[in-house]
Amino acid sequence: MINNQDDYIQQHLNSAQIVNTVRHSRYFLLSILLVCLYIYCIYQLHYHPADSYFNLWFILTEIVVSMCWLISTIHFKPNAYKLETAHRWLQTQCLLVGICIAVGLFTIYFHLPQVNPAFEQVEALTLTGLLIMVTQAFGLTYLTQKLSYFCLVFLPSLVPFFYLQITELHSINPFISLALNFSMIVILLCANSTYRIHRRTSRLYAQNNLLVTNAEQQVSWTDELCKQLQTEVNKSKDIELQLQLNNQLLEQKVRERTFDIEQINRALQDQHQNLELAHEIAGIRPWDWNIKDRKITLTNFKQEQIQRNSREHQAQLHHLIHPDDIAHFRAMMKQHLRGLSERYEATYRIQNTQGVWNWVHDIGRVISRDPKTHKPLRMVGIRRDIQQERNSQERLKLAASVLEQAAEGIFILNNELRYIEVNPFFEHLSGFERHEIIGKHLFDITANHKSQQRSIHSSIIKQVVKIGSFDGELNEKFLSGKEMPLWLHINAIMDDEGRITHYIGIVSDLTERKLQEQRLSYLENYDTLTDLPNRFYYNYQLHQYLVTQKDSIKQMAVIRLNIDRFRPLNEYLSNNGGDELLRQVAQRLRLTNAEALFVAHLNGDDFAILYEISHIRPSVQEHCDRIAKAFTKPFNVFGQDYEITVSMGVAYYPEHGRQLDYLNNCAEQALAEAKNLGGNTVYFYSNENTALLEQGIFIERDLRKAIQNGELIVYYQPKINFNDQSIYGFEALIRWNHPEKGIIPPGMFIPLAEQTSMISEIGQLVIQQTAKQIRKWNEQGFLNICVSVNIVALQLRRGQLIDDLDEAIKANGISGSSLELEITESSLVENSETVKNVLNQIKERNIKISLDDFGTGYSSLSYLADFPIDILKIDRAFVSKIGDCKQEAIVSAMVAMGKAMGMIVVAEGIENDQQMSFLHKLDCDIAQGYLFAKPLPEQQATEYLEKNMEPETYTYQV
């Protein structure tokens, strides 16, 4: 340990100042060279001719500074010079630089303006200010390790300024003088502050080094003291044993040994603090029990000795020790005190200050007994906190238990990939006992006869060695004879320095999982009733044939097969009988289509067959005939024979399509044609229907987008009263405003919409837009306007129509009498009772019902009597043929019948005055047709209404 720390710090501080200044002075000298060169170049570029004194100053300054830099660089290399020599050199160097700067200031400010009139005083002041400020700034940066070095540069530079203030006080601006003096003072203060900062930093660094040195020395002394303590402890034990064995001799020689014992006690006291530190680090708390005097000395958690009465200590132990451990503690203590055990040793739990139970290990021994009675007189011991060890042991036990009980195969490898431990489940998986596995390499217990297996094992080992892990599936056959699919996971275990010490492996048996995957795959791809591929697998396989095997299959036929009149037969047979029939049909198809690529059960009684067309195979017609012939034999269902026939539709690849959906559509169309022909036949798809099919597909696709994009709009065709030619109302007609094709009439898309659910969406849209338009007309004062909307059978059957009407009426605040629903005769054919209930609910809302296209459908006069119809609408097909006697008779009969039943009669499609005049004579009520106006968009319909009808005085209320 360093005795005089202040001298050491001062010496280190002085050395650091000189060494750092030597290193930094090189950069300072380079900076002075550059600044002088910069000032010289500026003057030479702007003023001619050059001045010899100024040149002489520049050359001498550059030479002096350069020589100083060379000497500092070459002579004063790190750790190669004496500090005193370096100090003297730095003083000389700084003084020389300061003199050069002072001479430069004299030359620039006093000499140059005299010899060069063009060089003004302000410019001289600027250059001198530049020189002094820059040099002092670099001085502050590099020379403030020691203030004397900076002053040797700074003080000579002040001479020109002092001289300037003395000699030219009358000509110089006082503010400039004040500013210069203030700047010099600030620079000097900054230098002093920087010096103090450097000095404080160096002092702190020296103190840190000193503390590190002292700490290292303290550690060394501590180690020596520990060794001495151990030696002394051993000596103390020897002495105590000797005392016990030579008790009589001790009495005789007590005076002789007293001095020696006192010396030993002093040495022990000297080492007492080190012993306490060692106890604290080891978590040991010694105790000393004087049984004779009933006193016990303890050491608390602060390593402070506490003396208690034995009875008080026992009472406190009763509260500190866990109730379950008190009996064990007392039994061990009594056993040792009675001399039945060599030493006392007990492990129990005590409660700490936070109320937590911690495990401790208590060891003690009686060191003094009465020589006559052998009763214990004194006992010493130590108590050690083993909670952390206990936790570690519990974790190890738990880990071992997990390893033993795990339902996965677990093994441990050394860094050479050899087994050092396996769990019982791994023994079960591999079929080997533990002793047969330990010591073998990773894949020594598996079969490696095949080159592919050896290659897989080699790649796994390379990956494990390279990146320390592997995770993957493989099929393994163990040498014990067991073979199964496995999932192998291996991870490397590394030590604190990142070196691999072991590998942990987990092996899972995938046998059950593979079986589950097979079962799931079957359920996903096969129909459980017929054991044939289902629709999903059929589409997937057809796609594979169309896309991935184009080169191998040049032509193919898609055959769609359907049982004729299966629905009534299924109802007759019941569900079980229908299922049995489908199973037998599937079995017969499987037997008769051995040459087919694929046989699938799509749904219900719908089957599909993929057949490759080749010159070495029978033709498609022959193949279909063979299927039909196979179905001429009856099917026995629950003891009863049934004869069935099938219809087949055939489409060819690639003639009829190259895409899955398109080819299926062609086959379905062909099947539909076969059913239309009465069944029990084969129909081959014709290319003549291709254009219609494409058009239907494209219209359906575009129509769905049109509904979403709001391309459907409502036109309004006026209805006129025959008597006074006034406007009765309008008929709402849907139009499609296609972004590319313009307005598309309803005849192009309504039939297609009626085949899908889109007709309901279109009907809902028409009702909503019509209700909004009625509201607008009501707000404009046109109150008694009735607008009719066409309704199809699907809307009546779906049950959504009433809700749509209620929503439109409520949202727009209109009256139900403003609406009229036009229903075709075909809507009344099926579900007549259901339709009647819907119509009655419509009537309850004051909405009129019109029978549209009367006479063109399934005409039945019973409809007029059974259903709540208000309006009878004569179709344009009859109106357009007025002039023909027979047609006129039909029209006259229709009008007369409607009037007789108290209905309003509407004639649509009126295009000329003859038709108008004829219908007027028949006392027809309402006219509609191009004679008055074609269907008009919203704005034009409003203008038509304003032109032909005066608005009523009305204040509209919602």
Salt bridges, closest charged atoms under 4 A:
ASP51 OD2 - HIS111 NE2 2.84
GLU84 OE2 - ARG88 NE 3.10
ASP260 OD2 - ARG257 NH1 3.60
GLU276 OE2 - HIS272 NE2 2.67
ASP288 OD2 - ARG378 NH2 2.41
ASP324 OD2 - HIS322 ND1 3.72
ASP325 OD2 - ARG349 NE 2.89
GLU342 OE2 - ARG365 NH2 3.95
GLU345 OE1 - ARG343 NH2 3.61
GLU345 OE2 - HIS361 NE2 2.86
GLU389 OE2 - ARG384 NH1 2.65
GLU421 OE2 - ARG434 NE 2.91
ASP471 OD1 - HIS489 ND1 3.25
GLU473 OE2 - LYS514 NZ 2.46
GLU476 OE2 - HIS457 NE2 2.65
ASP495 OD2 - ARG499 NE 3.11
GLU497 OE1 - ARG499 NH2 2.95
GLU512 OE2 - ARG519 NH2 3.19
GLU517 OE2 - ARG513 NE 3.33
ASP527 OD2 - HIS601 ND1 2.57
ASP564 OD1 - LYS675 NZ 3.36
GLU580 OE1 - ARG583 NH2 3.21
GLU595 OE1 - ARG626 NH2 3.88
ASP606 OD2 - ARG560 NH2 2.77
GLU612 OE1 - ARG617 NH2 3.76
GLU668 OE2 - ARG560 NH1 3.34
GLU700 OE2 - ARG704 NH2 3.28
ASP702 OD1 - ARG701 NE 3.45
ASP702 OD2 - HIS738 NE2 3.78
GLU731 OE1 - LYS873 NZ 2.90
GLU779 OE2 - ARG775 NE 3.19
ASP806 OD1 - ARG845 NE 2.56
GLU820 OE2 - LYS719 NZ 3.33
GLU822 OE2 - LYS719 NZ 3.27
GLU822 OE2 - LYS873 NZ 2.85
ASP870 OD1 - LYS843 NZ 2.56
GLU908 OE1 - LYS873 NZ 3.56
GLU908 OE1 - ARG876 NH2 3.87
ASP925 OD1 - LYS899 NZ 2.89
GLU938 OE2 - LYS776 NZ 3.03
